[in-house]
Amino acid sequence: MDGPVELVTEDGTVVRSDRVVVAVCACRRSKRFPLCDTSHRRRVRRGGSQE
């Protein structure tokens, strides 16, 4: 999505981002959920490969 963006979560909380590019988190690992902070990239699976 292109920002600024406002998202309304299931509990009614409004999350706003003024960034030019905004990604919605689908993996729920983000510290900024529901916005993506690319946390999924740092998680290592068993076997040592990146997700």
N, C-alpha and C positions, 0 to 999 in steps of 0.2 A: 504494500500500500504506500501511497505517497502521503507524507504528513503535512500539516498537523492532523492528528487522528484522536478521536475519543472512542473508547470501548466501554461497554457496560457489561460487567461481569454478572454471573448468575445471581449473586446476592445483591445486585443493584449498585455496586460500587462503580464509579466512573473513573477510568484510567485515561489520562491524556498524555500524549507525546507530541512534542513540537519538532521532533527530528524530521529531516527531509525524507528518509527512507525508514519504514517501520515494518517489522516482521512480527507476526503473531506466533507465540510458542505453542507447539503441538506436543512436545515431549514432557512438559511440566517440570523440567529441571532448572528453568530460569529463575534467578533470584529476583527478576523483575516481572515474573508471570503476571498477567497474560502476554507481556511483551517478551520477545526473544532477546537473550543476551549472549547467545552462542555457547552456553554452558555444555550443551550436548557434544560439542567438539572436543572438550577436554576429558570426557569420560572414556576410560579404557576398558574394553571387554576382556574377558578371560582369553588368553592366547596372545595378548599384546597388541591386537590391531585396533585402530581408531574406528569410531562409528562414522 
